[in-house]
């Protein structure tokens, strides 16, 4: 998952997906928020509870090795 507004648009989408049982991976460097504090709070406190937080480079490397 990636997108605009880490703590608003992205977070609301991933919470909805979590409720439906989706396994999720969050590309933390492919999303942003109005402040670094808002971004970091969501990436470090919310997302780890409902999926995996990774860098885009890590996600791509895993996809290429499967």
N, CA, C, O and CB atoms as a CASP TS submission, in Angstrom:
PFRMAT TS
TARGET T0000
AUTHOR 0000-0000-0000
METHOD Language model
MODEL 1
PARENT N/A
ATOM      1  N   UNK     1       0.846  -1.163   0.000  1.00  0.00           N
ATOM      2  CA  UNK     1       0.000   0.000   0.000  1.00  0.00           C
ATOM      3  C   UNK     1       0.894   1.229   0.000  1.00  0.00           C
ATOM      4  O   UNK     1       1.922   1.272   0.676  1.00  0.00           O
ATOM      5  CB  UNK     1      -0.964  -0.004   1.212  1.00  0.00           C
ATOM      6  N   UNK     2       0.492   2.204  -0.753  1.00  0.00           N
ATOM      7  CA  UNK     2       1.175   3.491  -0.793  1.00  0.00           C
ATOM      8  C   UNK     2       0.120   4.538  -1.139  1.00  0.00           C
ATOM      9  O   UNK     2      -1.026   4.199  -1.432  1.00  0.00           O
ATOM     10  CB  UNK     2       2.369   3.494  -1.836  1.00  0.00           C
ATOM     11  N   UNK     3       0.508   5.801  -1.104  1.00  0.00           N
ATOM     12  CA  UNK     3      -0.455   6.822  -1.474  1.00  0.00           C
ATOM     13  C   UNK     3      -0.193   8.153  -0.828  1.00  0.00           C
ATOM     14  O   UNK     3       0.843   8.371  -0.200  1.00  0.00           O
ATOM     15  CB  UNK     3      -1.815   6.376  -1.131  1.00  0.00           C
ATOM     16  N   UNK     4      -1.136   9.028  -0.991  1.00  0.00           N
ATOM     17  CA  UNK     4      -1.041  10.382  -0.461  1.00  0.00           C
ATOM     18  C   UNK     4      -1.744  10.415   0.891  1.00  0.00           C
ATOM     19  O   UNK     4      -2.768   9.759   1.081  1.00  0.00           O
ATOM     20  CB  UNK     4      -1.665  11.425  -1.448  1.00  0.00           C
ATOM     21  N   UNK     5      -1.209  11.155   1.798  1.00  0.00           N
ATOM     22  CA  UNK     5      -1.777  11.384   3.127  1.00  0.00           C
ATOM     23  C   UNK     5      -1.765  10.111   3.974  1.00  0.00           C
ATOM     24  O   UNK     5      -2.796   9.477   4.197  1.00  0.00           O
ATOM     25  CB  UNK     5      -3.203  11.912   3.004  1.00  0.00           C
ATOM     26  N   UNK     6      -0.579   9.766   4.432  1.00  0.00           N
ATOM     27  CA  UNK     6      -0.355   8.557   5.228  1.00  0.00           C
ATOM     28  C   UNK     6      -1.407   8.366   6.308  1.00  0.00           C
ATOM     29  O   UNK     6      -2.015   7.300   6.412  1.00  0.00           O
ATOM     30  CB  UNK     6       1.013   8.603   5.863  1.00  0.00           C
ATOM     31  N   UNK     7      -1.617   9.393   7.102  1.00  0.00           N
ATOM     32  CA  UNK     7      -2.479   9.262   8.275  1.00  0.00           C
ATOM     33  C   UNK     7      -3.955   9.516   7.998  1.00  0.00           C
ATOM     34  O   UNK     7      -4.770   9.425   8.916  1.00  0.00           O
ATOM     35  CB  UNK     7      -2.018  10.198   9.330  1.00  0.00           C
ATOM     36  N   UNK     8      -4.315   9.825   6.787  1.00  0.00           N
ATOM     37  CA  UNK     8      -5.728  10.043   6.458  1.00  0.00           C
ATOM     38  C   UNK     8      -6.182   9.045   5.400  1.00  0.00           C
ATOM     39  O   UNK     8      -6.779   8.020   5.727  1.00  0.00           O
ATOM     40  CB  UNK     8      -5.962  11.490   5.965  1.00  0.00           C
ATOM     41  N   UNK     9      -5.905   9.338   4.147  1.00  0.00           N
ATOM     42  CA  UNK     9      -6.373   8.477   3.058  1.00  0.00           C
ATOM     43  C   UNK     9      -5.823   7.067   3.112  1.00  0.00           C
ATOM     44  O   UNK     9      -6.571   6.096   2.992  1.00  0.00           O
ATOM     45  CB  UNK     9      -6.015   9.083   1.750  1.00  0.00           C
ATOM     46  N   UNK    10      -4.505   6.953   3.294  1.00  0.00           N
ATOM     47  CA  UNK    10      -3.889   5.618   3.319  1.00  0.00           C
ATOM     48  C   UNK    10      -4.367   4.855   4.548  1.00  0.00           C
ATOM     49  O   UNK    10      -4.782   3.701   4.447  1.00  0.00           O
ATOM     50  CB  UNK    10      -2.336   5.721   3.313  1.00  0.00           C
ATOM     51  N   UNK    11      -4.306   5.501   5.707  1.00  0.00           N
ATOM     52  CA  UNK    11      -4.695   4.812   6.938  1.00  0.00           C
ATOM     53  C   UNK    11      -6.146   4.356   6.918  1.00  0.00           C
ATOM     54  O   UNK    11      -6.439   3.245   7.358  1.00  0.00           O
ATOM     55  CB  UNK    11      -4.467   5.714   8.127  1.00  0.00           C
ATOM     56  N   UNK    12      -7.055   5.174   6.425  1.00  0.00           N
ATOM     57  CA  UNK    12      -8.459   4.762   6.394  1.00  0.00           C
ATOM     58  C   UNK    12      -8.662   3.589   5.440  1.00  0.00           C
ATOM     59  O   UNK    12      -9.459   2.692   5.716  1.00  0.00           O
ATOM     60  CB  UNK    12      -9.354   5.938   5.982  1.00  0.00           C
ATOM     61  N   UNK    13      -7.945   3.594   4.322  1.00  0.00           N
ATOM     62  CA  UNK    13      -8.050   2.483   3.371  1.00  0.00           C
ATOM     63  C   UNK    13      -7.523   1.191   3.970  1.00  0.00           C
ATOM     64  O   UNK    13      -8.153   0.143   3.830  1.00  0.00           O
ATOM     65  CB  UNK    13      -7.290   2.806   2.088  1.00  0.00           C
ATOM     66  N   UNK    14      -6.360   1.253   4.644  1.00  0.00           N
ATOM     67  CA  UNK    14      -5.783   0.027   5.192  1.00  0.00           C
ATOM     68  C   UNK    14      -6.584  -0.501   6.378  1.00  0.00           C
ATOM     69  O   UNK    14      -6.636  -1.711   6.595  1.00  0.00           O
ATOM     70  CB  UNK    14      -4.344   0.269   5.612  1.00  0.00           C
ATOM     71  N   UNK    15      -7.202   0.382   7.140  1.00  0.00           N
ATOM     72  CA  UNK    15      -8.060  -0.091   8.229  1.00  0.00           C
ATOM     73  C   UNK    15      -9.257  -0.857   7.664  1.00  0.00           C
ATOM     74  O   UNK    15      -9.645  -1.898   8.193  1.00  0.00           O
ATOM     75  CB  UNK    15      -8.542   1.096   9.102  1.00  0.00           C
ATOM     76  N   UNK    16      -9.826  -0.338   6.602  1.00  0.00           N
ATOM     77  CA  UNK    16     -10.952  -0.998   5.943  1.00  0.00           C
ATOM     78  C   UNK    16     -10.517  -2.355   5.391  1.00  0.00           C
ATOM     79  O   UNK    16     -11.212  -3.356   5.569  1.00  0.00           O
ATOM     80  CB  UNK    16     -11.518  -0.111   4.810  1.00  0.00           C
ATOM     81  N   UNK    17      -9.365  -2.382   4.722  1.00  0.00           N
ATOM     82  CA  UNK    17      -8.850  -3.636   4.164  1.00  0.00           C
ATOM     83  C   UNK    17      -8.553  -4.650   5.261  1.00  0.00           C
ATOM     84  O   UNK    17      -8.790  -5.845   5.083  1.00  0.00           O
ATOM     85  CB  UNK    17      -7.586  -3.374   3.340  1.00  0.00           C
ATOM     86  N   UNK    18      -8.037  -4.184   6.391  1.00  0.00           N
ATOM     87  CA  UNK    18      -7.747  -5.063   7.523  1.00  0.00           C
ATOM     88  C   UNK    18      -9.025  -5.737   8.027  1.00  0.00           C
ATOM     89  O   UNK    18      -9.027  -6.928   8.339  1.00  0.00           O
ATOM     90  CB  UNK    18      -7.079  -4.269   8.661  1.00  0.00           C
ATOM     91  N   UNK    19     -10.095  -4.972   8.101  1.00  0.00           N
ATOM     92  CA  UNK    19     -11.362  -5.528   8.558  1.00  0.00           C
ATOM     93  C   UNK    19     -11.864  -6.635   7.634  1.00  0.00           C
ATOM     94  O   UNK    19     -12.617  -7.507   8.067  1.00  0.00           O
ATOM     95  CB  UNK    19     -12.405  -4.430   8.663  1.00  0.00           C
ATOM     96  N   UNK    20     -11.458  -6.607   6.381  1.00  0.00           N
ATOM     97  CA  UNK    20     -11.834  -7.643   5.415  1.00  0.00           C
ATOM     98  C   UNK    20     -10.808  -8.766   5.325  1.00  0.00           C
ATOM     99  O   UNK    20     -10.944  -9.670   4.501  1.00  0.00           O
ATOM    100  CB  UNK    20     -12.024  -7.028   4.050  1.00  0.00           C
ATOM    101  N   UNK    21      -9.784  -8.710   6.169  1.00  0.00           N
ATOM    102  CA  UNK    21      -8.826  -9.806   6.247  1.00  0.00           C
ATOM    103  C   UNK    21      -7.690  -9.773   5.244  1.00  0.00           C
ATOM    104  O   UNK    21      -7.018 -10.787   5.056  1.00  0.00           O
ATOM    105  CB  UNK    21      -9.536 -11.059   6.088  1.00  0.00           C
ATOM    106  N   UNK    22      -7.451  -8.648   4.595  1.00  0.00           N
ATOM    107  CA  UNK    22      -6.355  -8.565   3.636  1.00  0.00           C
ATOM    108  C   UNK    22      -5.006  -8.545   4.340  1.00  0.00           C
ATOM    109  O   UNK    22      -4.838  -7.870   5.355  1.00  0.00           O
ATOM    110  CB  UNK    22      -6.507  -7.326   2.762  1.00  0.00           C
ATOM    111  N   UNK    23      -4.046  -9.287   3.798  1.00  0.00           N
ATOM    112  CA  UNK    23      -2.653  -9.188   4.232  1.00  0.00           C
ATOM    113  C   UNK    23      -2.072  -7.971   3.531  1.00  0.00           C
ATOM    114  O   UNK    23      -2.212  -7.824   2.317  1.00  0.00           O
ATOM    115  CB  UNK    23      -1.827 -10.505   3.904  1.00  0.00           C
ATOM    116  N   UNK    24      -1.420  -7.097   4.294  1.00  0.00           N
ATOM    117  CA  UNK    24      -0.983  -5.833   3.720  1.00  0.00           C
ATOM    118  C   UNK    24       0.504  -5.575   3.936  1.00  0.00           C
ATOM    119  O   UNK    24       1.089  -5.974   4.943  1.00  0.00           O
ATOM    120  CB  UNK    24      -1.784  -4.702   4.307  1.00  0.00           C
ATOM    121  N   UNK    25       1.091  -4.899   2.963  1.00  0.00           N
ATOM    122  CA  UNK    25       2.469  -4.434   3.043  1.00  0.00           C
ATOM    123  C   UNK    25       2.440  -2.943   2.746  1.00  0.00           C
ATOM    124  O   UNK    25       1.838  -2.503   1.767  1.00  0.00           O
ATOM    125  CB  UNK    25       3.418  -5.214   2.044  1.00  0.00           C
ATOM    126  N   UNK    26       3.096  -2.175   3.602  1.00  0.00           N
ATOM    127  CA  UNK    26       3.092  -0.722   3.478  1.00  0.00           C
ATOM    128  C   UNK    26       4.457  -0.227   3.024  1.00  0.00           C
ATOM    129  O   UNK    26       5.466  -0.472   3.685  1.00  0.00           O
ATOM    130  CB  UNK    26       2.700  -0.064   4.809  1.00  0.00           C
ATOM    131  N   UNK    27       4.482   0.460   1.906  1.00  0.00           N
ATOM    132  CA  UNK    27       5.718   1.066   1.398  1.00  0.00           C
ATOM    133  C   UNK    27       5.863   2.433   2.060  1.00  0.00           C
ATOM    134  O   UNK    27       5.338   3.434   1.573  1.00  0.00           O
ATOM    135  CB  UNK    27       5.703   1.190  -0.182  1.00  0.00           C
ATOM    136  N   UNK    28       6.581   2.454   3.174  1.00  0.00           N
ATOM    137  CA  UNK    28       6.630   3.679   3.982  1.00  0.00           C
ATOM    138  C   UNK    28       7.247   4.870   3.273  1.00  0.00           C
ATOM    139  O   UNK    28       6.945   6.014   3.613  1.00  0.00           O
ATOM    140  CB  UNK    28       7.390   3.421   5.232  1.00  0.00           C
ATOM    141  N   UNK    29       8.101   4.625   2.299  1.00  0.00           N
ATOM    142  CA  UNK    29       8.728   5.725   1.572  1.00  0.00           C
ATOM    143  C   UNK    29       7.980   6.082   0.287  1.00  0.00           C
ATOM    144  O   UNK    29       8.480   6.849  -0.536  1.00  0.00           O
ATOM    145  CB  UNK    29      10.161   5.370   1.242  1.00  0.00           C
ATOM    146  N   UNK    30       6.789   5.527   0.123  1.00  0.00           N
ATOM    147  CA  UNK    30       5.961   5.827  -1.049  1.00  0.00           C
ATOM    148  C   UNK    30       4.629   6.443  -0.621  1.00  0.00           C
ATOM    149  O   UNK    30       3.608   6.294  -1.292  1.00  0.00           O
ATOM    150  CB  UNK    30       5.714   4.548  -1.882  1.00  0.00           C
ATOM    151  N   UNK    31       4.672   7.140   0.516  1.00  0.00           N
ATOM    152  CA  UNK    31       3.504   7.865   1.010  1.00  0.00           C
ATOM    153  C   UNK    31       4.008   9.058   1.807  1.00  0.00           C
ATOM    154  O   UNK    31       5.179   9.114   2.183  1.00  0.00           O
ATOM    155  CB  UNK    31       2.575   6.943   1.885  1.00  0.00           C
ATOM    156  N   UNK    32       3.129  10.000   2.061  1.00  0.00           N
ATOM    157  CA  UNK    32       3.544  11.186   2.806  1.00  0.00           C
ATOM    158  C   UNK    32       2.363  11.748   3.588  1.00  0.00           C
ATOM    159  O   UNK    32       1.218  11.333   3.404  1.00  0.00           O
ATOM    160  CB  UNK    32       4.121  12.257   1.855  1.00  0.00           C
ATOM    161  N   UNK    33       2.669  12.698   4.462  1.00  0.00           N
ATOM    162  CA  UNK    33       1.642  13.370   5.252  1.00  0.00           C
ATOM    163  C   UNK    33       1.987  14.849   5.314  1.00  0.00           C
ATOM    164  O   UNK    33       3.007  15.277   4.773  1.00  0.00           O
ATOM    165  CB  UNK    33       1.527  12.756   6.687  1.00  0.00           C
ATOM    166  N   UNK    34       1.151  15.621   5.966  1.00  0.00           N
ATOM    167  CA  UNK    34       1.396  17.059   6.090  1.00  0.00           C
ATOM    168  C   UNK    34       2.624  17.354   6.947  1.00  0.00           C
ATOM    169  O   UNK    34       3.246  18.407   6.803  1.00  0.00           O
ATOM    170  CB  UNK    34       0.174  17.751   6.684  1.00  0.00           C
ATOM    171  N   UNK    35       2.975  16.424   7.843  1.00  0.00           N
ATOM    172  CA  UNK    35       4.181  16.594   8.652  1.00  0.00           C
ATOM    173  C   UNK    35       4.858  15.244   8.839  1.00  0.00           C
ATOM    174  O   UNK    35       4.223  14.195   8.733  1.00  0.00           O
ATOM    175  CB  UNK    35       3.845  17.232  10.027  1.00  0.00           C
ATOM    176  N   UNK    36       6.142  15.287   9.114  1.00  0.00           N
ATOM    177  CA  UNK    36       6.885  14.048   9.368  1.00  0.00           C
ATOM    178  C   UNK    36       6.363  13.358  10.623  1.00  0.00           C
ATOM    179  O   UNK    36       6.368  12.129  10.704  1.00  0.00           O
ATOM    180  CB  UNK    36       8.393  14.339   9.511  1.00  0.00           C
ATOM    181  N   UNK    37       5.916  14.134  11.594  1.00  0.00           N
ATOM    182  CA  UNK    37       5.392  13.549  12.826  1.00  0.00           C
ATOM    183  C   UNK    37       4.127  12.729  12.568  1.00  0.00           C
ATOM    184  O   UNK    37       3.971  11.631  13.102  1.00  0.00           O
ATOM    185  CB  UNK    37       5.102  14.645  13.846  1.00  0.00           C
ATOM    186  N   UNK    38       3.240  13.263  11.757  1.00  0.00           N
ATOM    187  CA  UNK    38       2.019  12.521  11.418  1.00  0.00           C
ATOM    188  C   UNK    38       2.358  11.246  10.647  1.00  0.00           C
ATOM    189  O   UNK    38       1.819  10.177  10.935  1.00  0.00           O
ATOM    190  CB  UNK    38       1.059  13.405  10.588  1.00  0.00           C
ATOM    191  N   UNK    39       3.235  11.362   9.688  1.00  0.00           N
ATOM    192  CA  UNK    39       3.657  10.197   8.895  1.00  0.00           C
ATOM    193  C   UNK    39       4.275   9.135   9.796  1.00  0.00           C
ATOM    194  O   UNK    39       3.889   7.967   9.745  1.00  0.00           O
ATOM    195  CB  UNK    39       4.664  10.617   7.799  1.00  0.00           C
ATOM    196  N   UNK    40       5.235   9.544  10.620  1.00  0.00           N
ATOM    197  CA  UNK    40       5.957   8.589  11.456  1.00  0.00           C
ATOM    198  C   UNK    40       5.058   7.932  12.501  1.00  0.00           C
ATOM    199  O   UNK    40       5.223   6.749  12.799  1.00  0.00           O
ATOM    200  CB  UNK    40       7.115   9.279  12.141  1.00  0.00           C
ATOM    201  N   UNK    41       4.116   8.678  13.057  1.00  0.00           N
ATOM    202  CA  UNK    41       3.208   8.068  14.025  1.00  0.00           C
ATOM    203  C   UNK    41       2.435   6.919  13.384  1.00  0.00           C
ATOM    204  O   UNK    41       2.366   5.826  13.946  1.00  0.00           O
ATOM    205  CB  UNK    41       2.234   9.117  14.588  1.00  0.00           C
ATOM    206  N   UNK    42       1.863   7.158  12.229  1.00  0.00           N
ATOM    207  CA  UNK    42       1.079   6.123  11.560  1.00  0.00           C
ATOM    208  C   UNK    42       1.951   4.945  11.148  1.00  0.00           C
ATOM    209  O   UNK    42       1.564   3.790  11.329  1.00  0.00           O
ATOM    210  CB  UNK    42       0.374   6.701  10.339  1.00  0.00           C
ATOM    211  N   UNK    43       3.128   5.232  10.595  1.00  0.00           N
ATOM    212  CA  UNK    43       4.026   4.176  10.112  1.00  0.00           C
ATOM    213  C   UNK    43       4.590   3.340  11.262  1.00  0.00           C
ATOM    214  O   UNK    43       4.801   2.138  11.100  1.00  0.00           O
ATOM    215  CB  UNK    43       5.174   4.789   9.306  1.00  0.00           C
ATOM    216  N   UNK    44       4.834   3.954  12.412  1.00  0.00           N
ATOM    217  CA  UNK    44       5.459   3.218  13.515  1.00  0.00           C
ATOM    218  C   UNK    44       4.478   2.683  14.552  1.00  0.00           C
ATOM    219  O   UNK    44       4.795   1.725  15.256  1.00  0.00           O
ATOM    220  CB  UNK    44       6.447   4.097  14.197  1.00  0.00           C
ATOM    221  N   UNK    45       3.299   3.279  14.660  1.00  0.00           N
ATOM    222  CA  UNK    45       2.352   2.864  15.704  1.00  0.00           C
ATOM    223  C   UNK    45       1.113   2.140  15.180  1.00  0.00           C
ATOM    224  O   UNK    45       0.609   1.226  15.834  1.00  0.00           O
ATOM    225  CB  UNK    45       1.916   4.064  16.480  1.00  0.00           C
ATOM    226  N   UNK    46       0.622   2.534  14.017  1.00  0.00           N
ATOM    227  CA  UNK    46      -0.622   1.950  13.493  1.00  0.00           C
ATOM    228  C   UNK    46      -0.339   0.801  12.523  1.00  0.00           C
ATOM    229  O   UNK    46      -0.809  -0.320  12.721  1.00  0.00           O
ATOM    230  CB  UNK    46      -1.461   3.030  12.791  1.00  0.00           C
ATOM    231  N   UNK    47       0.426   1.088  11.485  1.00  0.00           N
ATOM    232  CA  UNK    47       0.648   0.089  10.437  1.00  0.00           C
ATOM    233  C   UNK    47       1.255  -1.227  10.926  1.00  0.00           C
ATOM    234  O   UNK    47       0.838  -2.283  10.451  1.00  0.00           O
ATOM    235  CB  UNK    47       1.533   0.668   9.393  1.00  0.00           C
ATOM    236  N   UNK    48       2.221  -1.216  11.852  1.00  0.00           N
ATOM    237  CA  UNK    48       2.788  -2.505  12.288  1.00  0.00           C
ATOM    238  C   UNK    48       1.776  -3.431  12.953  1.00  0.00           C
ATOM    239  O   UNK    48       2.006  -4.637  13.036  1.00  0.00           O
ATOM    240  CB  UNK    48       3.922  -2.260  13.243  1.00  0.00           C
ATOM    241  N   UNK    49       0.681  -2.896  13.417  1.00  0.00           N
ATOM    242  CA  UNK    49      -0.358  -3.720  14.050  1.00  0.00           C
ATOM    243  C   UNK    49      -1.239  -4.432  13.029  1.00  0.00           C
ATOM    244  O   UNK    49      -1.930  -5.396  13.359  1.00  0.00           O
ATOM    245  CB  UNK    49      -1.224  -2.859  14.953  1.00  0.00           C
ATOM    246  N   UNK    50      -1.209  -3.945  11.775  1.00  0.00           N
ATOM    247  CA  UNK    50      -2.129  -4.513  10.779  1.00  0.00           C
ATOM    248  C   UNK    50      -1.439  -4.961   9.494  1.00  0.00           C
ATOM    249  O   UNK    50      -2.111  -5.335   8.533  1.00  0.00           O
ATOM    250  CB  UNK    50      -3.190  -3.506  10.439  1.00  0.00           C
ATOM    251  N   UNK    51      -0.122  -4.928   9.464  1.00  0.00           N
ATOM    252  CA  UNK    51       0.597  -5.376   8.270  1.00  0.00           C
ATOM    253  C   UNK    51       2.089  -5.206   8.421  1.00  0.00           C
ATOM    254  O   UNK    51       2.589  -4.938   9.514  1.00  0.00           O
ATOM    255  CB  UNK    51       0.120  -4.620   7.049  1.00  0.00           C
ATOM    256  N   UNK    52       2.796  -5.364   7.321  1.00  0.00           N
ATOM    257  CA  UNK    52       4.249  -5.227   7.298  1.00  0.00           C
ATOM    258  C   UNK    52       4.641  -3.863   6.753  1.00  0.00           C
ATOM    259  O   UNK    52       4.111  -3.422   5.734  1.00  0.00           O
ATOM    260  CB  UNK    52       4.887  -6.343   6.455  1.00  0.00           C
ATOM    261  N   UNK    53       5.562  -3.200   7.425  1.00  0.00           N
ATOM    262  CA  UNK    53       6.072  -1.910   6.966  1.00  0.00           C
ATOM    263  C   UNK    53       7.439  -2.154   6.347  1.00  0.00           C
ATOM    264  O   UNK    53       8.333  -2.699   6.994  1.00  0.00           O
ATOM    265  CB  UNK    53       6.153  -0.864   8.139  1.00  0.00           C
ATOM    266  N   UNK    54       7.599  -1.747   5.092  1.00  0.00           N
ATOM    267  CA  UNK    54       8.848  -1.962   4.368  1.00  0.00           C
ATOM    268  C   UNK    54       9.166  -0.741   3.507  1.00  0.00           C
ATOM    269  O   UNK    54       8.310   0.111   3.269  1.00  0.00           O
ATOM    270  CB  UNK    54       8.763  -3.237   3.495  1.00  0.00           C
ATOM    271  N   UNK    55      10.404  -0.677   3.049  1.00  0.00           N
ATOM    272  CA  UNK    55      10.819   0.312   2.057  1.00  0.00           C
ATOM    273  C   UNK    55      10.442  -0.245   0.679  1.00  0.00           C
ATOM    274  O   UNK    55      10.369  -1.461   0.497  1.00  0.00           O
ATOM    275  CB  UNK    55      12.373   0.625   2.157  1.00  0.00           C
ATOM    276  N   UNK    56      10.209   0.631  -0.268  1.00  0.00           N
ATOM    277  CA  UNK    56       9.865   0.204  -1.634  1.00  0.00           C
ATOM    278  C   UNK    56      10.925  -0.738  -2.189  1.00  0.00           C
ATOM    279  O   UNK    56      10.595  -1.742  -2.822  1.00  0.00           O
ATOM    280  CB  UNK    56       9.708   1.426  -2.562  1.00  0.00           C
ATOM    281  N   UNK    57      12.167  -0.428  -1.961  1.00  0.00           N
ATOM    282  CA  UNK    57      13.286  -1.249  -2.451  1.00  0.00           C
ATOM    283  C   UNK    57      13.188  -2.686  -1.918  1.00  0.00           C
ATOM    284  O   UNK    57      13.452  -3.638  -2.652  1.00  0.00           O
ATOM    285  CB  UNK    57      14.639  -0.620  -2.035  1.00  0.00           C
ATOM    286  N   UNK    58      12.814  -2.839  -0.660  1.00  0.00           N
ATOM    287  CA  UNK    58      12.670  -4.163  -0.062  1.00  0.00           C
ATOM    288  C   UNK    58      11.509  -4.939  -0.686  1.00  0.00           C
ATOM    289  O   UNK    58      11.619  -6.136  -0.951  1.00  0.00           O
ATOM    290  CB  UNK    58      12.464  -4.038   1.445  1.00  0.00           C
ATOM    291  N   UNK    59      10.419  -4.254  -0.911  1.00  0.00           N
ATOM    292  CA  UNK    59       9.248  -4.902  -1.513  1.00  0.00           C
ATOM    293  C   UNK    59       9.574  -5.390  -2.915  1.00  0.00           C
ATOM    294  O   UNK    59       9.257  -6.523  -3.275  1.00  0.00           O
ATOM    295  CB  UNK    59       8.049  -3.936  -1.552  1.00  0.00           C
ATOM    296  N   UNK    60      10.205  -4.535  -3.701  1.00  0.00           N
ATOM    297  CA  UNK    60      10.567  -4.917  -5.064  1.00  0.00           C
ATOM    298  C   UNK    60      11.566  -6.069  -5.092  1.00  0.00           C
ATOM    299  O   UNK    60      11.458  -6.967  -5.928  1.00  0.00           O
ATOM    300  CB  UNK    60      11.141  -3.724  -5.801  1.00  0.00           C
ATOM    301  N   UNK    61      12.528  -6.045  -4.189  1.00  0.00           N
ATOM    302  CA  UNK    61      13.511  -7.132  -4.125  1.00  0.00           C
ATOM    303  C   UNK    61      12.821  -8.460  -3.805  1.00  0.00           C
ATOM    304  O   UNK    61      13.144  -9.486  -4.404  1.00  0.00           O
ATOM    305  CB  UNK    61      14.596  -6.822  -3.063  1.00  0.00           C
ATOM    306  N   UNK    62      11.878  -8.447  -2.870  1.00  0.00           N
ATOM    307  CA  UNK    62      11.146  -9.671  -2.539  1.00  0.00           C
ATOM    308  C   UNK    62      10.298 -10.157  -3.706  1.00  0.00           C
ATOM    309  O   UNK    62      10.201 -11.363  -3.936  1.00  0.00           O
ATOM    310  CB  UNK    62      10.263  -9.443  -1.322  1.00  0.00           C
ATOM    311  N   UNK    63       9.691  -9.251  -4.437  1.00  0.00           N
ATOM    312  CA  UNK    63       8.878  -9.644  -5.588  1.00  0.00           C
ATOM    313  C   UNK    63       9.723 -10.253  -6.701  1.00  0.00           C
ATOM    314  O   UNK    63       9.280 -11.179  -7.379  1.00  0.00           O
ATOM    315  CB  UNK    63       8.113  -8.444  -6.123  1.00  0.00           C
ATOM    316  N   UNK    64      10.922  -9.748  -6.890  1.00  0.00           N
ATOM    317  CA  UNK    64      11.796 -10.245  -7.941  1.00  0.00           C
ATOM    318  C   UNK    64      12.436 -11.577  -7.593  1.00  0.00           C
ATOM    319  O   UNK    64      12.903 -12.288  -8.483  1.00  0.00           O
ATOM    320  CB  UNK    64      12.863  -9.238  -8.232  1.00  0.00           C
ATOM    321  N   UNK    65      12.465 -11.927  -6.310  1.00  0.00           N
ATOM    322  CA  UNK    65      13.084 -13.180  -5.885  1.00  0.00           C
ATOM    323  C   UNK    65      12.092 -14.308  -5.712  1.00  0.00           C
ATOM    324  O   UNK    65      12.493 -15.426  -5.390  1.00  0.00           O
ATOM    325  CB  UNK    65      13.819 -12.972  -4.605  1.00  0.00           C
ATOM    326  N   UNK    66      10.831 -14.059  -5.913  1.00  0.00           N
ATOM    327  CA  UNK    66       9.817 -15.126  -5.767  1.00  0.00           C
ATOM    328  C   UNK    66       9.659 -15.902  -7.040  1.00  0.00           C
ATOM    329  O   UNK    66       8.855 -16.832  -7.100  1.00  0.00           O
ATOM    330  CB  UNK    66       8.470 -14.548  -5.357  1.00  0.00           C
TER
END
